[in-house]
Amino acid sequence: MRLKKNIAISETGFIFNPSTGDSFTLNPIGIEILSFIENEKKYEEISDAILEKYDVDTITFEKNYYDFIQMLKNNHLLENE
């Protein structure tokens, strides 16, 4: 899974899609997960890192992670696989 090359991301979590003109803002955990995705980390690596760092259970993380990924897909921020 990869973010499209033309997507602009600021360090503060502001995302701009020049293809659609849409912009989004991520919270700190969203920024962290997106950074993992950009570095081509696998789900297991992302899950392990987040579960170790934050007070969240596996089921809650999994649901929120896949919701986040679906949001990225719905807003055309990921390259087609």
CNS distance restraints for C-alpha pairs under 8 A (distance, minus, plus):
assign (resid   1 and name CA) (resid  37 and name CA) 6.98 0.50 0.50
assign (resid   1 and name CA) (resid  40 and name CA) 7.13 0.50 0.50
assign (resid   1 and name CA) (resid  78 and name CA) 7.01 0.50 0.50
assign (resid   1 and name CA) (resid  79 and name CA) 7.14 0.50 0.50
assign (resid   1 and name CA) (resid  81 and name CA) 6.89 0.50 0.50
assign (resid   2 and name CA) (resid  37 and name CA) 6.58 0.50 0.50
assign (resid   2 and name CA) (resid  38 and name CA) 6.29 0.50 0.50
assign (resid   2 and name CA) (resid  40 and name CA) 7.16 0.50 0.50
assign (resid   2 and name CA) (resid  78 and name CA) 5.63 0.50 0.50
assign (resid   2 and name CA) (resid  79 and name CA) 5.69 0.50 0.50
assign (resid   3 and name CA) (resid   7 and name CA) 7.19 0.50 0.50
assign (resid   3 and name CA) (resid  37 and name CA) 7.57 0.50 0.50
assign (resid   3 and name CA) (resid  38 and name CA) 6.53 0.50 0.50
assign (resid   3 and name CA) (resid  77 and name CA) 5.82 0.50 0.50
assign (resid   3 and name CA) (resid  78 and name CA) 4.36 0.50 0.50
assign (resid   3 and name CA) (resid  79 and name CA) 5.82 0.50 0.50
assign (resid   4 and name CA) (resid  77 and name CA) 5.76 0.50 0.50
assign (resid   4 and name CA) (resid  78 and name CA) 5.16 0.50 0.50
assign (resid   4 and name CA) (resid  79 and name CA) 5.00 0.50 0.50
assign (resid   6 and name CA) (resid  17 and name CA) 7.09 0.50 0.50
assign (resid   6 and name CA) (resid  18 and name CA) 6.99 0.50 0.50
assign (resid   6 and name CA) (resid  19 and name CA) 7.98 0.50 0.50
assign (resid   7 and name CA) (resid  15 and name CA) 6.97 0.50 0.50
assign (resid   7 and name CA) (resid  16 and name CA) 5.89 0.50 0.50
assign (resid   7 and name CA) (resid  17 and name CA) 5.04 0.50 0.50
assign (resid   7 and name CA) (resid  18 and name CA) 6.83 0.50 0.50
assign (resid   7 and name CA) (resid  77 and name CA) 6.93 0.50 0.50
assign (resid   8 and name CA) (resid  15 and name CA) 5.63 0.50 0.50
assign (resid   8 and name CA) (resid  16 and name CA) 5.10 0.50 0.50
assign (resid   8 and name CA) (resid  17 and name CA) 6.62 0.50 0.50
assign (resid   8 and name CA) (resid  18 and name CA) 7.96 0.50 0.50
assign (resid   9 and name CA) (resid  13 and name CA) 6.43 0.50 0.50
assign (resid   9 and name CA) (resid  14 and name CA) 5.66 0.50 0.50
assign (resid   9 and name CA) (resid  15 and name CA) 4.55 0.50 0.50
assign (resid   9 and name CA) (resid  16 and name CA) 6.54 0.50 0.50
assign (resid  10 and name CA) (resid  14 and name CA) 5.21 0.50 0.50
assign (resid  10 and name CA) (resid  15 and name CA) 6.61 0.50 0.50
assign (resid  12 and name CA) (resid  26 and name CA) 7.93 0.50 0.50
assign (resid  12 and name CA) (resid  31 and name CA) 7.91 0.50 0.50
assign (resid  13 and name CA) (resid  25 and name CA) 5.41 0.50 0.50
assign (resid  13 and name CA) (resid  26 and name CA) 4.78 0.50 0.50
assign (resid  13 and name CA) (resid  27 and name CA) 6.69 0.50 0.50
assign (resid  13 and name CA) (resid  28 and name CA) 7.34 0.50 0.50
assign (resid  13 and name CA) (resid  30 and name CA) 7.87 0.50 0.50
assign (resid  13 and name CA) (resid  31 and name CA) 5.69 0.50 0.50
assign (resid  14 and name CA) (resid  23 and name CA) 7.12 0.50 0.50
assign (resid  14 and name CA) (resid  24 and name CA) 5.81 0.50 0.50
assign (resid  14 and name CA) (resid  25 and name CA) 4.55 0.50 0.50
assign (resid  14 and name CA) (resid  26 and name CA) 6.46 0.50 0.50
assign (resid  15 and name CA) (resid  23 and name CA) 5.41 0.50 0.50
assign (resid  15 and name CA) (resid  24 and name CA) 5.02 0.50 0.50
assign (resid  15 and name CA) (resid  25 and name CA) 6.08 0.50 0.50
assign (resid  15 and name CA) (resid  26 and name CA) 7.74 0.50 0.50
assign (resid  16 and name CA) (resid  21 and name CA) 6.99 0.50 0.50
assign (resid  16 and name CA) (resid  22 and name CA) 6.01 0.50 0.50
assign (resid  16 and name CA) (resid  23 and name CA) 4.39 0.50 0.50
assign (resid  16 and name CA) (resid  24 and name CA) 6.57 0.50 0.50
assign (resid  17 and name CA) (resid  21 and name CA) 5.58 0.50 0.50
assign (resid  17 and name CA) (resid  22 and name CA) 5.41 0.50 0.50
assign (resid  17 and name CA) (resid  23 and name CA) 6.21 0.50 0.50
assign (resid  17 and name CA) (resid  77 and name CA) 7.17 0.50 0.50
assign (resid  18 and name CA) (resid  22 and name CA) 7.18 0.50 0.50
assign (resid  26 and name CA) (resid  30 and name CA) 5.29 0.50 0.50
assign (resid  26 and name CA) (resid  31 and name CA) 5.91 0.50 0.50
assign (resid  27 and name CA) (resid  31 and name CA) 6.28 0.50 0.50
assign (resid  28 and name CA) (resid  32 and name CA) 6.25 0.50 0.50
assign (resid  29 and name CA) (resid  33 and name CA) 6.16 0.50 0.50
assign (resid  30 and name CA) (resid  34 and name CA) 6.03 0.50 0.50
assign (resid  30 and name CA) (resid  68 and name CA) 7.94 0.50 0.50
assign (resid  31 and name CA) (resid  35 and name CA) 6.12 0.50 0.50
assign (resid  32 and name CA) (resid  36 and name CA) 6.42 0.50 0.50
assign (resid  33 and name CA) (resid  37 and name CA) 6.29 0.50 0.50
assign (resid  33 and name CA) (resid  46 and name CA) 6.97 0.50 0.50
assign (resid  34 and name CA) (resid  38 and name CA) 6.11 0.50 0.50
assign (resid  35 and name CA) (resid  39 and name CA) 6.24 0.50 0.50
assign (resid  36 and name CA) (resid  40 and name CA) 6.33 0.50 0.50
assign (resid  36 and name CA) (resid  41 and name CA) 5.36 0.50 0.50
assign (resid  36 and name CA) (resid  46 and name CA) 6.52 0.50 0.50
assign (resid  37 and name CA) (resid  41 and name CA) 5.64 0.50 0.50
assign (resid  37 and name CA) (resid  42 and name CA) 7.75 0.50 0.50
assign (resid  41 and name CA) (resid  45 and name CA) 6.09 0.50 0.50
assign (resid  41 and name CA) (resid  46 and name CA) 6.51 0.50 0.50
assign (resid  42 and name CA) (resid  46 and name CA) 6.39 0.50 0.50
assign (resid  43 and name CA) (resid  47 and name CA) 5.95 0.50 0.50
assign (resid  44 and name CA) (resid  48 and name CA) 6.01 0.50 0.50
assign (resid  45 and name CA) (resid  49 and name CA) 6.21 0.50 0.50
assign (resid  46 and name CA) (resid  50 and name CA) 6.18 0.50 0.50
assign (resid  47 and name CA) (resid  51 and name CA) 5.92 0.50 0.50
assign (resid  47 and name CA) (resid  58 and name CA) 7.95 0.50 0.50
assign (resid  47 and name CA) (resid  61 and name CA) 7.41 0.50 0.50
assign (resid  47 and name CA) (resid  62 and name CA) 7.76 0.50 0.50
assign (resid  48 and name CA) (resid  52 and name CA) 6.04 0.50 0.50
assign (resid  49 and name CA) (resid  53 and name CA) 6.17 0.50 0.50
assign (resid  50 and name CA) (resid  54 and name CA) 5.81 0.50 0.50
assign (resid  51 and name CA) (resid  55 and name CA) 6.86 0.50 0.50
assign (resid  51 and name CA) (resid  56 and name CA) 6.08 0.50 0.50
assign (resid  51 and name CA) (resid  57 and name CA) 6.95 0.50 0.50
assign (resid  51 and name CA) (resid  58 and name CA) 7.06 0.50 0.50
assign (resid  51 and name CA) (resid  61 and name CA) 7.63 0.50 0.50
assign (resid  56 and name CA) (resid  60 and name CA) 6.63 0.50 0.50
assign (resid  56 and name CA) (resid  61 and name CA) 6.45 0.50 0.50
assign (resid  57 and name CA) (resid  61 and name CA) 6.24 0.50 0.50
assign (resid  58 and name CA) (resid  62 and name CA) 6.03 0.50 0.50
assign (resid  59 and name CA) (resid  63 and name CA) 6.22 0.50 0.50
assign (resid  60 and name CA) (resid  64 and name CA) 6.16 0.50 0.50
assign (resid  61 and name CA) (resid  65 and name CA) 5.83 0.50 0.50
assign (resid  62 and name CA) (resid  66 and name CA) 6.20 0.50 0.50
assign (resid  63 and name CA) (resid  67 and name CA) 6.14 0.50 0.50
assign (resid  64 and name CA) (resid  68 and name CA) 6.06 0.50 0.50
assign (resid  65 and name CA) (resid  69 and name CA) 6.24 0.50 0.50
assign (resid  66 and name CA) (resid  70 and name CA) 6.05 0.50 0.50
assign (resid  67 and name CA) (resid  71 and name CA) 6.19 0.50 0.50
assign (resid  68 and name CA) (resid  72 and name CA) 6.34 0.50 0.50
assign (resid  69 and name CA) (resid  73 and name CA) 6.29 0.50 0.50
assign (resid  70 and name CA) (resid  74 and name CA) 5.97 0.50 0.50
assign (resid  71 and name CA) (resid  75 and name CA) 6.15 0.50 0.50
assign (resid  72 and name CA) (resid  76 and name CA) 6.31 0.50 0.50
assign (resid  72 and name CA) (resid  77 and name CA) 5.21 0.50 0.50
assign (resid  72 and name CA) (resid  78 and name CA) 6.25 0.50 0.50
assign (resid  73 and name CA) (resid  77 and name CA) 5.94 0.50 0.50
assign (resid  73 and name CA) (resid  78 and name CA) 5.70 0.50 0.50
